[in-house]
Amino acid sequence: MANLFPDNGGFFWGDEETDVEADSAAVTFGRSWKFDYDRGEFVTTPSGRIAAANPREAWVEWCEKAIRTPRYRHVIYSRDYGNELEDLLGSDHPRSVIESEVERMVTETLLADDRTGSVDQFSFAWIADGCTFSCQITSVQEDVEILESEVIGFG
């Protein structure tokens, strides 16, 4: 039986969208609410309403929340949401291994969202029983932001 969907042998006519163009056009940047992680509460307007975040801020909020949420702990989140940084706690691995694992885990966590184009430029600062890290995130719309977080509880 003939194939209903023939293979064109990799030939392109030249007017097709590239995968990157198609992906960034299909990604929806929604709205969200602003959250103050230092105070542990939503940001409010002078009238007492919760402040809305624009689409770019909503994406950054999602990234912040994802690197602060342990994966598999809360039933409300899908199994794809959050990170596994807690798995590193109490480990006696060398710093280079821990940094590599933090980089891998954070990258996997943030790339789970279609709005995130890349995660790179990690830097680490070690403190007594853990480390703080920062990384650069870039959206598929080329918005760039620096995220900072910490992992505490080593050796």
Backbone as a printed PyTorch tensor [residue, N CA C, xyz], in Angstrom:
tensor([[[ 0.8360, -1.1720,  0.0000],
         [ 0.0000,  0.0000,  0.0000],
         [ 0.8840,  1.2400,  0.0000]],

        [[ 0.5330,  2.2170, -0.7760],
         [ 1.3090,  3.4500, -0.8730],
         [ 1.1850,  4.2430,  0.4220]],

        [[ 2.2520,  4.9580,  0.7640],
         [ 2.2710,  5.7810,  1.9690],
         [ 1.4460,  7.0480,  1.7440]],

        [[ 0.4780,  7.3060,  2.6120],
         [-0.3450,  8.5050,  2.4910],
         [ 0.4310,  9.7720,  2.8170]],

        [[ 1.5360,  9.6390,  3.5480],
         [ 2.3520, 10.7690,  3.9430],
         [ 3.7720, 10.5410,  3.4340]],

        [[ 4.0030, 10.7930,  2.1610],
         [ 5.3210, 10.4860,  1.5840],
         [ 6.4180, 11.3620,  2.1650]],

        [[ 7.6030, 10.8020,  2.2180],
         [ 8.7840, 11.5150,  2.6810],
         [ 9.3450, 12.2890,  1.4970]],

        [[ 9.5940, 13.5680,  1.6920],
         [10.1200, 14.3790,  0.5930],
         [11.6410, 14.3290,  0.5220]],

        [[12.2450, 13.4180,  1.2760],
         [13.6880, 13.2350,  1.2120],
         [14.4860, 14.3890,  1.7790]],

        [[13.8800, 15.1620,  2.6580],
         [14.5800, 16.2770,  3.2750],
         [14.5910, 17.5290,  2.4220]],

        [[13.8700, 17.5290,  1.3010],
         [13.8220, 18.6940,  0.4230],
         [12.8640, 19.7400,  0.9760]],

        [[13.3080, 20.9990,  0.9780],
         [12.4680, 22.0960,  1.4470],
         [12.2970, 23.1070,  0.3210]],

        [[11.1340, 23.6470,  0.2010],
         [10.8370, 24.6200, -0.8370],
         [11.3770, 25.9950, -0.4990]],

        [[11.6510, 26.2600,  0.7820],
         [12.2050, 27.5390,  1.1780],
         [11.2090, 28.4720,  1.8330]],

        [[ 9.9270, 28.1560,  1.7640],
         [ 8.9420, 29.0350,  2.3840],
         [ 8.3900, 28.4510,  3.6800]],

        [[ 8.9390, 27.3270,  4.1300],
         [ 8.5030, 26.7350,  5.3800],
         [ 9.1190, 27.4910,  6.5440]],

        [[ 8.4030, 27.5370,  7.6570],
         [ 8.9560, 28.1310,  8.8660],
         [ 9.9750, 27.1710,  9.4510]],

        [[11.0350, 27.7020, 10.0380],
         [11.9630, 26.8400, 10.7440],
         [11.3140, 26.4030, 12.0410]],

        [[11.8310, 25.3540, 12.6570],
         [11.2730, 24.8620, 13.9170],
         [11.3090, 25.9440, 14.9940]],

        [[12.3950, 26.7290, 15.0470],
         [12.5210, 27.7650, 16.0650],
         [11.4700, 28.8470, 15.8660]],

        [[11.2740, 29.2800, 14.6320],
         [10.2630, 30.3050, 14.3640],
         [ 8.8790, 29.8060, 14.7210]],

        [[ 8.5910, 28.5580, 14.3590],
         [ 7.2710, 27.9940, 14.6530],
         [ 7.0680, 27.8520, 16.1550]],

        [[ 8.1200, 27.4150, 16.8690],
         [ 8.0050, 27.2280, 18.3120],
         [ 7.7900, 28.5460, 19.0370]],

        [[ 8.5690, 29.5860, 18.7030],
         [ 8.4330, 30.8460, 19.4230],
         [ 7.1180, 31.5390, 19.0940]],

        [[ 6.5850, 31.3020, 17.8930],
         [ 5.3080, 31.9190, 17.5400],
         [ 4.1520, 31.2370, 18.2670]],

        [[ 4.2760, 29.9450, 18.5540],
         [ 3.1960, 29.1920, 19.1770],
         [ 3.1840, 29.3200, 20.6950]],

        [[ 4.2480, 29.8030, 21.2930],
         [ 4.3460, 29.9090, 22.7480],
         [ 3.5100, 31.0830, 23.2280]],

        [[ 2.6920, 30.8300, 24.2380],
         [ 1.8400, 31.8660, 24.7990],
         [ 2.4260, 32.3670, 26.1110]],

        [[ 2.6100, 33.6660, 26.1980],
         [ 3.0560, 34.2980, 27.4270],
         [ 1.8160, 34.8660, 28.0980]],

        [[ 1.3950, 34.2650, 29.1980],
         [ 0.1860, 34.6950, 29.8860],
         [ 0.4710, 35.7130, 30.9750]],

        [[-0.5450, 35.9610, 31.7720],
         [-0.4120, 36.8880, 32.8980],
         [-0.3270, 36.1000, 34.1980]],

        [[ 0.0870, 36.7890, 35.2320],
         [ 0.1860, 36.1690, 36.5440],
         [ 0.0950, 37.2800, 37.5840]],

        [[ 0.3870, 36.9310, 38.8290],
         [ 0.3990, 37.9100, 39.9120],
         [ 1.8070, 38.0150, 40.4440]],

        [[ 2.1730, 39.2140, 40.8880],
         [ 3.5060, 39.4500, 41.4230],
         [ 3.5990, 38.8930, 42.8400]],

        [[ 4.7310, 38.3000, 43.1510],
         [ 4.9500, 37.7150, 44.4640],
         [ 6.2770, 38.2090, 45.0090]],

        [[ 6.2980, 38.6010, 46.2680],
         [ 7.5080, 39.0500, 46.9470],
         [ 8.0540, 37.8740, 47.7480]],

        [[ 9.1180, 37.2590, 47.2560],
         [ 9.6680, 36.0690, 47.9070],
         [10.3470, 36.3950, 49.2350]],

        [[10.8480, 37.5950, 49.3920],
         [11.4700, 37.9780, 50.6650],
         [10.4360, 38.0790, 51.7780]],

        [[ 9.2770, 38.6430, 51.4690],
         [ 8.2110, 38.7960, 52.4630],
         [ 7.2920, 37.5850, 52.5130]],

        [[ 7.2930, 36.7700, 51.4600],
         [ 6.4500, 35.5830, 51.4320],
         [ 4.9820, 35.8750, 51.1890]],

        [[ 4.7080, 36.9330, 50.4310],
         [ 3.3100, 37.2720, 50.1510],
         [ 3.2010, 37.9700, 48.7950]],

        [[ 1.9720, 38.0370, 48.2990],
         [ 1.7310, 38.6860, 47.0280],
         [ 1.9190, 40.1950, 47.1560]],

        [[ 2.3710, 40.8110, 46.0910],
         [ 2.5150, 42.2650, 46.0330],
         [ 1.1280, 42.8450, 45.8170]],

        [[ 0.8140, 43.8850, 46.5680],
         [-0.4990, 44.5200, 46.4220],
         [-0.3540, 45.9460, 45.9040]],

        [[-1.4010, 46.3940, 45.2570],
         [-1.4580, 47.7780, 44.7720],
         [-1.8620, 48.6740, 45.9380]],

        [[-1.7600, 49.9870, 45.7820],
         [-2.1930, 50.8960, 46.8570],
         [-3.6600, 50.7010, 47.2530]],

        [[-4.4780, 50.1850, 46.3350],
         [-5.8890, 49.9610, 46.6570],
         [-6.1240, 48.6100, 47.3440]],

        [[-5.0540, 47.8340, 47.5360],
         [-5.1820, 46.5620, 48.2360],
         [-5.3930, 45.3480, 47.3370]],

        [[-5.4360, 45.5410, 46.0400],
         [-5.5800, 44.4220, 45.1100],
         [-4.2140, 43.7830, 44.8420]],

        [[-4.2400, 42.5270, 44.4480],
         [-2.9920, 41.8540, 44.0930],
         [-2.5190, 42.4090, 42.7520]],

        [[-1.2390, 42.7950, 42.7020],
         [-0.6700, 43.4030, 41.4970],
         [-0.4760, 42.3490, 40.4090]],

        [[-0.9040, 42.6790, 39.2100],
         [-0.7520, 41.7800, 38.0620],
         [ 0.6380, 41.9350, 37.4590]],

        [[ 1.1650, 40.8300, 36.9540],
         [ 2.4500, 40.8350, 36.2700],
         [ 2.1960, 40.7970, 34.7660]],

        [[ 3.0040, 41.5100, 34.0120],
         [ 2.8750, 41.4490, 32.5590],
         [ 3.4070, 40.1010, 32.0730]],

        [[ 3.2680, 39.7640, 30.8060],
         [ 3.7010, 38.4480, 30.3290],
         [ 5.1640, 38.1270, 30.6140]],

        [[ 6.0680, 39.0900, 30.4620],
         [ 7.4830, 38.8330, 30.7460],
         [ 7.6790, 38.5590, 32.2370]],

        [[ 7.0680, 39.3880, 33.0880],
         [ 7.1760, 39.1980, 34.5310],
         [ 6.5610, 37.8640, 34.9560]],

        [[ 5.4840, 37.4600, 34.2900],
         [ 4.8400, 36.1810, 34.6080],
         [ 5.7850, 35.0210, 34.3250]],

        [[ 6.5240, 35.1050, 33.2400],
         [ 7.5000, 34.0590, 32.9070],
         [ 8.6010, 34.0140, 33.9660]],

        [[ 9.1060, 35.1820, 34.3740],
         [10.1510, 35.2270, 35.4000],
         [ 9.6070, 34.6820, 36.7230]],

        [[ 8.3620, 35.0290, 37.0710],
         [ 7.7300, 34.4920, 38.2860],
         [ 7.6780, 32.9650, 38.2260]],

        [[ 7.3140, 32.4260, 37.0610],
         [ 7.2460, 30.9760, 36.9000],
         [ 8.6250, 30.3670, 37.1450]],

        [[ 9.6620, 30.9680, 36.5800],
         [11.0200, 30.4540, 36.7500],
         [11.4520, 30.5080, 38.2120]],

        [[11.2030, 31.6400, 38.8700],
         [11.5420, 31.7840, 40.2940],
         [10.8620, 30.6960, 41.1190]],

        [[ 9.5770, 30.5240, 40.8810],
         [ 8.7960, 29.5450, 41.6490],
         [ 9.2760, 28.1220, 41.3770]],

        [[ 9.5940, 27.8350, 40.1260],
         [10.0210, 26.4770, 39.7630],
         [11.3330, 26.0900, 40.4420]],

        [[12.2720, 27.0450, 40.5850],
         [13.5390, 26.6800, 41.2310],
         [13.4340, 26.7010, 42.7510]],

        [[12.3200, 27.1550, 43.2780],
         [12.0870, 27.1420, 44.7280],
         [11.1610, 26.0060, 45.1660]],

        [[10.5860, 25.2780, 44.2270],
         [ 9.6030, 24.2390, 44.5440],
         [10.2160, 22.8560, 44.3480]],

        [[10.2350, 22.0390, 45.3900],
         [10.7280, 20.6740, 45.2380],
         [ 9.7650, 19.8370, 44.3800]],

        [[10.3250, 19.0830, 43.4750],
         [ 9.5140, 18.2370, 42.6060],
         [ 8.9410, 17.0680, 43.4120]],

        [[ 7.7450, 16.6640, 43.0700],
         [ 7.0240, 15.5120, 43.6320],
         [ 6.4860, 15.7310, 45.0460]],

        [[ 6.7260, 16.8840, 45.6710],
         [ 6.2810, 17.0770, 47.0430],
         [ 4.8100, 17.4840, 47.1350]],

        [[ 4.3470, 18.3060, 46.2150],
         [ 2.9970, 18.8470, 46.2900],
         [ 2.1220, 18.2520, 45.1900]],

        [[ 1.0200, 17.6600, 45.5810],
         [ 0.1280, 16.9800, 44.6530],
         [-0.4610, 17.9350, 43.6110]],

        [[-0.5860, 19.1990, 43.9530],
         [-1.1980, 20.1660, 43.0450],
         [-0.3720, 20.3630, 41.7690]],

        [[ 0.9420, 20.1310, 41.8120],
         [ 1.8000, 20.3250, 40.6520],
         [ 1.9650, 19.0190, 39.8800]],

        [[ 2.1600, 19.1470, 38.5650],
         [ 2.4260, 17.9610, 37.7510],
         [ 3.8090, 17.4160, 38.1020]],

        [[ 4.1030, 16.2220, 37.6700],
         [ 5.3970, 15.6100, 37.9510],
         [ 6.5310, 16.2890, 37.1760]],

        [[ 6.1870, 17.1570, 36.2430],
         [ 7.1890, 17.8720, 35.4630],
         [ 7.5810, 19.2040, 36.0970]],

        [[ 6.8990, 19.6050, 37.1710],
         [ 7.1210, 20.9300, 37.7530],
         [ 8.0150, 20.8370, 38.9810]],

        [[ 8.9090, 21.7800, 39.1170],
         [ 9.7840, 21.8490, 40.2790],
         [11.1550, 21.2780, 39.9880]],

        [[11.9530, 21.1610, 41.0350],
         [13.3280, 20.6900, 40.8770],
         [13.6350, 19.5960, 41.8850]],

        [[14.7830, 18.9950, 41.7320],
         [15.2260, 17.9100, 42.6080],
         [16.4800, 18.2930, 43.3810]],

        [[16.6460, 19.5800, 43.6660],
         [17.8360, 20.0470, 44.3780],
         [17.9490, 19.4410, 45.7730]],

        [[16.8160, 19.0760, 46.3700],
         [16.8530, 18.4670, 47.7060],
         [17.6400, 17.1560, 47.7100]],

        [[17.7370, 16.5000, 46.5730],
         [18.4940, 15.2560, 46.4830],
         [19.9790, 15.4700, 46.7750]],

        [[20.4360, 16.6960, 46.6390],
         [21.8440, 17.0070, 46.8920],
         [22.1500, 17.2690, 48.3630]],

        [[21.1110, 17.5330, 49.1490],
         [21.3270, 17.8730, 50.5570],
         [21.9780, 16.7230, 51.3070]],

        [[22.9520, 17.0710, 52.1250],
         [23.6470, 16.0750, 52.9220],
         [24.7020, 15.2940, 52.1570]],

        [[24.8690, 15.5780, 50.8820],
         [25.8610, 14.8320, 50.1040],
         [27.2660, 15.3060, 50.4470]],

        [[28.1990, 14.4150, 50.2770],
         [29.5960, 14.7710, 50.5280],
         [30.3960, 14.7770, 49.2330]],

        [[29.7170, 15.0350, 48.1300],
         [30.3870, 15.1150, 46.8330],
         [31.2710, 16.3590, 46.7920]],

        [[32.2840, 16.3300, 45.9460],
         [33.1060, 17.5250, 45.7790],
         [32.2770, 18.6920, 45.2230]],

        [[32.7420, 19.8950, 45.4710],
         [32.0110, 21.0880, 45.0250],
         [31.7660, 21.0760, 43.5240]],

        [[32.7370, 20.6200, 42.7610],
         [32.5770, 20.6230, 41.3050],
         [31.4190, 19.7260, 40.8660]],

        [[31.2230, 18.6080, 41.5470],
         [30.1210, 17.7020, 41.2200],
         [28.7850, 18.3460, 41.6020]],

        [[28.7370, 18.9630, 42.7750],
         [27.5070, 19.6140, 43.2270],
         [27.1430, 20.7630, 42.2850]],

        [[28.1260, 21.5650, 41.8930],
         [27.8550, 22.6580, 40.9650],
         [27.3280, 22.1310, 39.6300]],

        [[27.9120, 21.0620, 39.1520],
         [27.4600, 20.4550, 37.8930],
         [26.0280, 19.9510, 38.0100]],

        [[25.7040, 19.3260, 39.1250],
         [24.3440, 18.8150, 39.3380],
         [23.3340, 19.9450, 39.4960]],

        [[23.7010, 21.0000, 40.2130],
         [22.8020, 22.1550, 40.3480],
         [22.5380, 22.7340, 38.9690]],

        [[23.5730, 22.8930, 38.1850],
         [23.4290, 23.4380, 36.8350],
         [22.5000, 22.5530, 35.9900]],

        [[22.6960, 21.2570, 36.0390],
         [21.8610, 20.3300, 35.2700],
         [20.4150, 20.3780, 35.7290]],

        [[20.1980, 20.3070, 37.0370],
         [18.8380, 20.2710, 37.5780],
         [18.0770, 21.5700, 37.3180]],

        [[18.7350, 22.6990, 37.5140],
         [18.0760, 23.9830, 37.2830],
         [17.7560, 24.1590, 35.8030]],

        [[18.6780, 23.7770, 34.9490],
         [18.4420, 23.8780, 33.5090],
         [17.2620, 23.0150, 33.0890]],

        [[17.2200, 21.7700, 33.5490],
         [16.1000, 20.8870, 33.2200],
         [14.7830, 21.4470, 33.7410]],

        [[14.8070, 21.9990, 34.9430],
         [13.5970, 22.5660, 35.5430],
         [13.0600, 23.7170, 34.7070]],

        [[13.9150, 24.6320, 34.3250],
         [13.4640, 25.8360, 33.6310],
         [13.1350, 25.5890, 32.1600]],

        [[13.7970, 24.6350, 31.5380],
         [13.4920, 24.3340, 30.1350],
         [12.2000, 23.5450, 29.9720]],

        [[11.5940, 23.1190, 31.0910],
         [10.2980, 22.4370, 31.0190],
         [ 9.1970, 23.3830, 30.5440]],

        [[ 9.4340, 24.6910, 30.6730],
         [ 8.4710, 25.6930, 30.2130],
         [ 8.8500, 26.1100, 28.7940]],

        [[ 7.8940, 26.0620, 27.8850],
         [ 8.1480, 26.4070, 26.4860],
         [ 8.5900, 27.8480, 26.2930]],

        [[ 8.3340, 28.7080, 27.2660],
         [ 8.7320, 30.1090, 27.1580],
         [10.2260, 30.3000, 27.3650]],

        [[10.9000, 29.3320, 27.9880],
         [12.3290, 29.4380, 28.2770],
         [13.1320, 28.9330, 27.0930]],

        [[13.9910, 29.8000, 26.5600],
         [14.8260, 29.4340, 25.4200],
         [16.1570, 28.8490, 25.8440]],

        [[16.7850, 29.4310, 26.8810],
         [18.0770, 28.9200, 27.3380],
         [18.3180, 29.2850, 28.7920]],

        [[19.1870, 28.5000, 29.4220],
         [19.6220, 28.7240, 30.8030],
         [21.1330, 28.5290, 30.7950]],

        [[21.8820, 29.5540, 31.1670],
         [23.3330, 29.4350, 31.1310],
         [23.9980, 30.4540, 32.0520]],

        [[25.3080, 30.5810, 31.9280],
         [26.1310, 31.5090, 32.6940],
         [25.9230, 31.3670, 34.1980]],

        [[26.0740, 30.1620, 34.6920],
         [25.9480, 29.8950, 36.1260],
         [27.1690, 30.4190, 36.8650]],

        [[26.9400, 30.9330, 38.0590],
         [28.0320, 31.2800, 38.9610],
         [27.6410, 30.8290, 40.3610]],

        [[28.6330, 30.4030, 41.1320],
         [28.3960, 29.8400, 42.4600],
         [29.2260, 30.5720, 43.4990]],

        [[28.6600, 30.7190, 44.6930],
         [29.3760, 31.2600, 45.8470],
         [29.1010, 30.3120, 47.0070]],

        [[30.1510, 29.7750, 47.5700],
         [29.9960, 28.8010, 48.6500],
         [29.9850, 29.5040, 49.9970]],

        [[29.0640, 29.0450, 50.8550],
         [28.9630, 29.5340, 52.2260],
         [29.1870, 28.3380, 53.1430]],

        [[29.0880, 28.5190, 54.4210],
         [29.4230, 27.4760, 55.3940],
         [28.8210, 26.1120, 55.0700]],

        [[27.5110, 26.0180, 54.9110],
         [26.9000, 24.7030, 54.7060],
         [26.0940, 24.6240, 53.4090]],

        [[26.4670, 25.4080, 52.4220],
         [25.7410, 25.3590, 51.1560],
         [26.3280, 26.3090, 50.1400]],

        [[25.5440, 26.6040, 49.1330],
         [26.0060, 27.5350, 48.1120],
         [24.8430, 28.3580, 47.5740]],

        [[25.1770, 29.5330, 47.1180],
         [24.2150, 30.3510, 46.3890],
         [24.6430, 30.2900, 44.9310]],

        [[23.6800, 30.4440, 44.0500],
         [24.0220, 30.4270, 42.6340],
         [23.1580, 31.4280, 41.8880]],

        [[23.6500, 31.8180, 40.7530],
         [22.8710, 32.6600, 39.8550],
         [23.0370, 32.1050, 38.4480]],

        [[22.0580, 32.3830, 37.6030],
         [22.1270, 31.9470, 36.2190],
         [21.3710, 32.9400, 35.3560]],

        [[21.6990, 32.9370, 34.1000],
         [21.0130, 33.8030, 33.1450],
         [19.9800, 32.9700, 32.4130]],

        [[18.7460, 33.4780, 32.3610],
         [17.7000, 32.7970, 31.6070],
         [17.2920, 33.7110, 30.4520]],

        [[17.0090, 33.0860, 29.3220],
         [16.5920, 33.8200, 28.1330],
         [15.3130, 33.1960, 27.6280]],

        [[14.3140, 34.0330, 27.3780],
         [13.0420, 33.5270, 26.8680],
         [13.1480, 33.3100, 25.3670]],

        [[12.1500, 32.6440, 24.7900],
         [12.1280, 32.4480, 23.3450],
         [11.9130, 33.7680, 22.6200]],

        [[11.5140, 34.8080, 23.3450],
         [11.3660, 36.1420, 22.7700],
         [12.6030, 37.0020, 23.0260]],

        [[13.6920, 36.3560, 23.4610],
         [14.9860, 37.0020, 23.6900],
         [15.0150, 37.9390, 24.8950]],

        [[14.0670, 37.8100, 25.8380],
         [14.1360, 38.5510, 27.0950],
         [15.1580, 37.8630, 27.9810]],

        [[16.0140, 38.6380, 28.6470],
         [17.0790, 38.0810, 29.4780],
         [16.8680, 38.5210, 30.9220]],

        [[17.0830, 37.5850, 31.8400],
         [16.9200, 37.8690, 33.2690],
         [17.9660, 37.0540, 34.0340]],

        [[18.3740, 37.5440, 35.1820],
         [19.2910, 36.8230, 36.0680],
         [18.4810, 36.3060, 37.2550]],

        [[18.5660, 35.0050, 37.5170],
         [17.9040, 34.3970, 38.6770],
         [18.9470, 34.0360, 39.7130]],

        [[18.5840, 34.1840, 40.9740],
         [19.4690, 33.8180, 42.0750],
         [18.7120, 32.9220, 43.0380]],

        [[19.4250, 31.9280, 43.5970],
         [18.8110, 31.0450, 44.5850],
         [19.9330, 30.4250, 45.4170]],

        [[19.5650, 29.5320, 46.3110],
         [20.5640, 28.8970, 47.1650],
         [20.1900, 27.4520, 47.4310]],

        [[21.2150, 26.6750, 47.7360],
         [21.0430, 25.2920, 48.1510],
         [21.8440, 25.1620, 49.4340]],

        [[21.1690, 24.8540, 50.5470],
         [21.8320, 24.8000, 51.8530],
         [21.6540, 23.4080, 52.4470]],

        [[22.6960, 22.9100, 53.0790],
         [22.6080, 21.6250, 53.7790],
         [23.6040, 20.6030, 53.2930]],

        [[24.8130, 21.0210, 52.9490],
         [25.8390, 20.0860, 52.5120],
         [26.7590, 19.7300, 53.6740]],

        [[27.3120, 18.5190, 53.5680],
         [28.3380, 18.0120, 54.4430],
         [28.2920, 18.5510, 55.7910]]])
